[in-house]
Each structure stands twice: as C-alpha cells, then as structure tokens.
C-alpha cells in the first residue's frame, strides 16, 4: 500500500476575464478553465497540502493578489520553483 499522488495541474493567470477585478487577474484551472479562487485554494491546502509553484517573484505576487492568500491563510503555499 502506498500514497497516491495527484498529477500536477496547470493553472493560468489572466486579466482578460470578466471576473478579473481592477486588473488583479484570475487563475484559471487546467483543462476545465474554471476559476481557482482563494476559498477553493485554501480548502485544497488544508485538505491535502496543495501548493502553487511559479517561475518568478513577479508571478508569485500576482498569484498572491489574485487569491488574496493573506486572508485565506495560504500565503506560504505559493512558492517560486527552484529550477537551478
């Protein structure tokens, strides 16, 4: 018996969405294109330790702003990937 890990899911940040407020942007989930909001992300973090890896500090800042991670208590779950 072992642990079964879910496959990583690609998310996309965009300001070109009807629900993007004041240019903050929204995160769209992989194949479905559904919005990943702060409440849903917080539930995933608390349920199974989800996190988001980004390619830069700028992208991390955008993700933080889009998800309002401070309010949801998930700011430590958005990380810049170490590709080096």
PyMOL commands that set and color helices and strands:
alter all, ss='L'
color gray80, all
select helices_A, chain A and resi 38-48+57-67+69-72+75-77
alter helices_A, ss='H'
color red, helices_A
select strands_A, chain A and resi 11-14+26-29+35-36+52-54+78-80
alter strands_A, ss='S'
color yellow, strands_A
deselect
rebuild
show_as cartoon
